[in-house]
């Protein structure tokens, strides 16, 4: 199947998912018959009003925070997770610290982060990083741990450097785990962002949604929620396409997609 066929299939499945989502929404709205759950076409009809209310600026601010948070979290995961997985002794030494820190509910640290960093962009991004970095780090560490020692044997016999091992074995072994972790992290990042943007924020989808909710403007509120959903879907799609391109040896795992 060539690239064009893959793209067409991807688009067809995306449109099918969108149609099913709206059908379920439509049926649920009819069943509840409540002003609190409007029909899909009523929500989509407020697009001009939402743009006049500055939705594009809110969307850009939220997307920037999510992308920076994902990027910083990924960098931390690679810089810390690879050494922990490659050096078992180092992993055993630091694992107790990771296991102790990981269960702490990161959103509970929001007041602490804001006291230390203020109410600006840095605090919001820091909360996203606190939430995402740990699971991504553990995914990378476990992926590196899972590489059989025999895979290194040929490079060792050729007097390969650590950089050679990193390039030809470690990073390819980590890539599927990293992409899977990114896919999960997208939803978590937007959830965390919604919470953090309700404090000291001038722009952001979290602010847009809570402001509409406070004014009982349910159509605008739902349009903000739909906007977050579309942003997540687009990022999911980009991650899936990246996985298809960079992890060609795993193409069989995509047969049902």
C-alpha positions in Angstrom: 0.0 0.0 0.0 1.6 3.3 -1.1 1.7 6.6 0.7 -1.4 8.0 -1.1 -3.5 5.0 -0.3 -2.4 5.1 3.4 -3.4 8.8 3.5 -6.8 8.2 1.9 -7.5 5.3 4.3 -6.4 7.5 7.2 -8.7 10.3 6.1 -11.7 7.9 5.6 -11.3 6.4 9.1 -11.0 9.9 10.5 -14.2 11.0 8.9 -15.9 7.9 10.0 -14.8 8.5 13.6 -16.0 12.1 13.4 -19.4 11.0 12.0 -19.9 8.3 14.7 -18.9 10.8 17.5 -21.4 13.3 16.3 -24.1 10.6 15.9 -23.7 9.5 19.5 -23.7 13.1 20.6 -26.8 13.8 18.6 -28.7 10.8 20.1 -27.6 11.6 23.6 -28.7 15.2 23.3 -32.1 14.1 22.0 -32.4 11.6 24.8 -31.6 14.1 27.6 -33.4 17.0 26.0 -31.5 19.5 28.1 -30.2 23.0 27.4 -27.0 21.8 29.1 -26.3 19.5 26.2 -27.1 21.2 22.8 -27.2 19.4 19.5 -23.9 19.2 17.5 -25.0 21.5 14.7 -26.0 24.2 17.2 -22.5 24.1 18.7 -20.8 24.3 15.3 -23.0 27.2 14.2 -21.3 29.5 16.8 -17.9 29.4 15.0 -18.2 33.0 13.8 -19.1 34.2 17.2 -16.3 32.1 18.8 -13.7 33.7 16.3 -15.0 37.1 17.2 -14.5 36.3 20.9 -10.8 35.6 20.2 -10.9 31.7 20.1 -7.9 31.6 17.7 -5.7 33.4 20.3 -6.9 31.1 23.1 -6.2 28.1 20.9 -2.7 29.3 19.9 -1.8 30.0 23.6 -2.9 26.5 24.7 -1.3 24.7 21.8 2.0 26.5 22.5 2.0 25.4 26.1 1.2 21.8 25.2 3.9 21.6 22.6 6.6 23.1 24.8 5.5 20.9 27.7 5.6 17.8 25.5 9.0 18.8 24.1 10.6 19.4 27.5 9.1 16.2 28.9 10.5 14.2 26.0 13.9 15.7 26.4 14.0 14.9 30.1 12.7 11.3 29.4 15.5 10.7 26.9 18.3 12.3 28.8 17.4 10.5 32.1 15.6 7.3 30.8 18.3 6.1 28.5 21.1 6.1 31.1 18.8 4.5 33.6 18.0 1.7 31.2 21.4 1.3 29.7 23.2 1.2 33.1 21.5 -1.2 35.4 23.4 -0.1 38.5 22.4 3.5 37.9 18.8 2.4 37.4 18.8 0.4 40.7 20.3 3.4 42.5 17.8 5.9 41.3 14.7 3.7 41.0 13.6 4.2 44.7 13.6 8.0 44.2 11.5 7.7 41.0 9.1 5.2 42.6 8.6 7.5 45.6 8.1 10.6 43.5 5.9 9.1 40.7 2.7 8.5 42.8 2.6 12.1 44.0 -0.4 13.8 42.4 1.2 16.5 40.3 -1.8 18.7 40.1 -1.6 18.9 43.9 1.7 20.6 43.5 0.1 23.4 41.4 0.0 25.9 44.4 3.7 25.1 45.2 4.7 25.7 41.5 2.8 28.9 41.4 4.3 30.1 44.6 7.8 29.4 43.2 7.3 30.4 39.6 4.4 32.8 39.7 1.2 32.7 37.6 2.8 33.1 34.2 3.7 30.7 31.3 6.6 29.1 33.1 4.3 27.7 35.9 1.7 26.3 33.5 4.4 24.6 31.4 6.1 23.3 34.5 3.0 21.6 35.7 2.6 19.9 32.4 6.2 18.7 32.5 5.8 17.4 36.0 2.8 15.3 34.9 4.3 14.0 31.7 8.0 13.5 32.3 7.7 10.6 34.8 5.6 8.2 32.6 7.6 9.1 29.5 10.9 8.5 31.4 9.7 5.1 32.6 8.6 4.1 29.1 12.1 5.0 27.7 13.9 3.3 30.6 11.9 0.1 30.1 12.4 0.1 26.3 16.1 0.4 26.7 16.1 -2.3 29.4 14.3 -4.6 27.0 17.0 -4.5 24.3 18.7 -8.0 24.3 22.4 -7.9 25.1 23.0 -9.8 21.9 21.9 -6.8 19.8 24.9 -5.0 21.1 27.3 -7.8 20.3 28.1 -6.9 16.7 28.7 -3.3 17.4 30.9 -4.2 20.4 32.9 -6.5 18.2 33.4 -3.5 15.8 34.6 -1.3 18.7 31.6 0.9 18.4 31.2 3.9 20.6 28.3 4.6 22.8 27.1 7.1 20.2 27.0 4.2 17.6 25.0 2.1 20.0 22.7 5.0 20.7 22.1 5.7 17.0 21.7 2.2 15.7 20.1 0.3 18.6 19.0 2.3 21.6 17.0 5.1 19.8 15.3 2.8 17.3 14.4 0.5 20.3 13.0 3.5 22.2 11.1 5.1 19.3 7.9 3.0 19.5 7.7 3.4 23.3 8.3 7.2 22.9 5.6 7.6 20.3 3.1 5.5 22.3 3.9 7.6 25.4 3.5 10.8 23.4 0.1 9.6 22.2 -1.1 9.1 25.8 0.5 12.3 26.9 -1.4 14.5 24.5 -4.7 13.9 26.3 -3.1 14.2 29.7 -1.4 17.5 28.7 -4.7 19.1 27.6 -6.4 17.9 30.8 -3.6 19.4 32.9 -3.7 22.6 30.8 -7.4 23.0 31.3 -6.9 23.0 35.1 -3.9 25.3 35.1 -5.4 27.9 32.7 -8.2 28.7 35.2 -5.6 30.6 37.3 -3.9 33.8 36.3 -4.5 33.4 32.6 -5.4 35.9 29.9 -5.4 33.5 27.0 -6.1 29.8 26.8 -8.8 27.3 26.0 -9.3 26.5 29.7 -10.1 30.1 30.4 -12.3 30.3 27.4 -14.4 27.2 28.5 -14.7 28.2 32.1 -15.6 31.8 31.2 -18.4 30.5 28.9 -19.6 28.1 31.6 -19.7 31.0 34.2 -21.9 33.0 31.7 -24.1 30.0 31.1 -23.2 30.2 27.4 -23.2 26.5 26.8 -22.8 26.7 23.0 -19.5 28.6 23.4 -18.5 26.2 26.2 -19.0 23.1 24.1 -17.3 24.8 21.1 -14.2 25.3 23.3 -14.4 21.6 24.3 -14.7 20.5 20.7 -11.7 22.7 19.8 -9.6 20.9 22.4 -10.8 17.6 20.9 -9.8 18.6 17.4 -6.4 19.7 18.5 -5.9 16.4 20.2 -7.1 14.5 17.2 -4.7 16.3 14.9 -1.8 15.6 17.2 -2.8 12.0 17.5 -2.8 11.8 13.7 0.6 13.4 13.4 2.0 10.9 15.9 0.4 8.0 14.1 1.8 9.1 10.7 5.2 9.6 12.3 5.1 6.1 13.7 4.1 4.7 10.3 7.1 6.4 8.7 9.8 5.9 11.3 8.8 2.4 12.6 8.3 0.6 9.3 9.3 -2.7 10.9 6.1 -2.5 12.9 3.8 -1.9 10.0 2.0 -5.2 10.6 0.7 -3.7 13.9 -1.3 -1.1 11.8 -3.3 -3.5 9.7 -6.5 -2.9 11.7 -6.1 0.9 11.6 
